């Protein structure tokens, strides 16, 4: 985001993170974890899930509202793939490295991303899936920065006396 743009909704931050991760991982589109049908994947898939979202009850130094948002990335690997658990570990670790302490090009609008966990979550032999979840949290600042400039005013005598 440039200095003229800012987050208007938490969903804008979520989409910024997902777009950045798609570019870096080159694995295709990362879609939501909420699907109408559960199907067995033929290759590893990365999906996202929005977790906890808290509105912090105070403002940042620049007067903007703060939200702390949790974002999860689910790595699904088919169990028919050789070493499916290690494949899931490698891919989740790669995601973790891309997300760790990242600001996603929005330096003025976020704090550093914090890694919460990278854990195995589900082994589902009926649907042929092994799942690991990488969870991050990040504080985002909502709205534009209000620039208030203050001028220090002194007398010429005070300025001359300092030199």
N, C-alpha and C positions, 0 to 999 in steps of 0.2 A: 504494500500500500504506500502511496506517496504521502507527502506531508499534507496534501489537500484532501486526502480520503481518510475515512475512519469507519469503524464498525458501527452499524446501526442496529444490529441484532446479533445474538450469539451464533446463529446459523451461518452468518457471513464468515466468522472465524473458522467454523467447522469446514466449510467448503474451501477456504484458503489452505488449511492444513492438508486436506485430501488432495487438492490439485497439486500442491508442492510434492507430496509423497508419490503421486502417480508419475510426475515428471522424473523424479529421482530413481524410482524403482523400475520403471519401464515394464510393469507387469500388466498393463491395461487398466481399464476402469475399475476403481474401487467403489463398490455399491454398498448400500445399507445391508445390515445383517438381517433385517426383517424381510423375509421372503414368504410368499404365499404357499409355496410347496417346498418340502425338504427333498433335495435330490443329491445323489452321490456325485461329487465332483470327479472329473477325469484328470485334473491337474490341480496343483496348489492354487488356492484362491485367497485373496485378502478382502475382507469386508470391514465396514466400520459400524460402530454403535455409539450413540451419544449416551453418556453416563450422567452422573450427578452434575447439576448446575446450581450454583449458589449466587445470589445477589449479595454482595458484601455490604454491610450496613454503614459504610462511610465512603468517602470519595478519595481519589488519588490526589497527589499534590497539585495537579493541574485542574482540579475541580470536576473531573469526569467520574461517572459511576463505574464500579468494578464488578465484574462477574468472574467467578472461578468455575471453569468448565472441565469436566472429565470426558475424555475421548478414548474409546477402546478400538483396537484393531485386531480382528479375529483372523487367524491364519488357519485355514482348513486344508488338510492334506488327505487324499484318499489312502486308505490303509492297504490297498493293493499295491501301492508304490513301495519299492524296496526302501527300508530304513525310514519309514514315514515319520517316526518321532524325531529323528535327527534332521530330516528335511524341514520339518516344522520349526525346530529349534534354530536352524540356520537362518530361515526366512524371518522369524520373529526377531532374532538378534540383529539382522540387517535393518529391519524397521526401527528397532530400538535405537540403533546408532544414528539413523536419519532424524529421529525425533528429539534425541537427548540435547538439552540446553539450547533448543532452536527457537528462533523468533519469527521464522517464516516470512521474512522480508517486511515485517511490521514492527520495526524496532521501537517506535514511539507508542505503539498501541497494545503491547503485551509485555509480560514478564517472561523470563526463560521458562520453557516447558520443563516440567519435572516428571521423571519416570516414576510411576507408582509400582508397577509390577510387570513381569513377563513370565506367565505361568501356564502350565497345561490345564485345560478346563474340561475337556470332554473326550471320551473315547467311546464312539458309538458304532459298534460292529454291525448293527442292523442296517445302518445307512452308509457304512463304510467310510467313516470320517474320524480323523483325529484333529483336535482343535487346541491351539495355544492362543492366549490373549495378551496383547501388549497394551497397557493402560498408562495414559499420561494425564496430567492436569496442568492447566495454564490459566493465569489471571489475564483477563483482557479488559481494556479500558474503552468504554462506550462513548461515542460522540466526538465532536471536534475539540481540539485544544483551543482554549481561549487565551490569546496572547495579551497580557496586560503589561505594558511597558512602563517602568517607573524611571523618572529622571532625578538624579541627585543634584540638588540646587545648593550652591554655596556662594559666599561673597568673594569678590576679587581679592580682598584682603586676606581671607582664609587660605585661598589658593596660593597666593604669593608667600605666605608665611610657612607653607609646607616645604617649599623647595629649599 
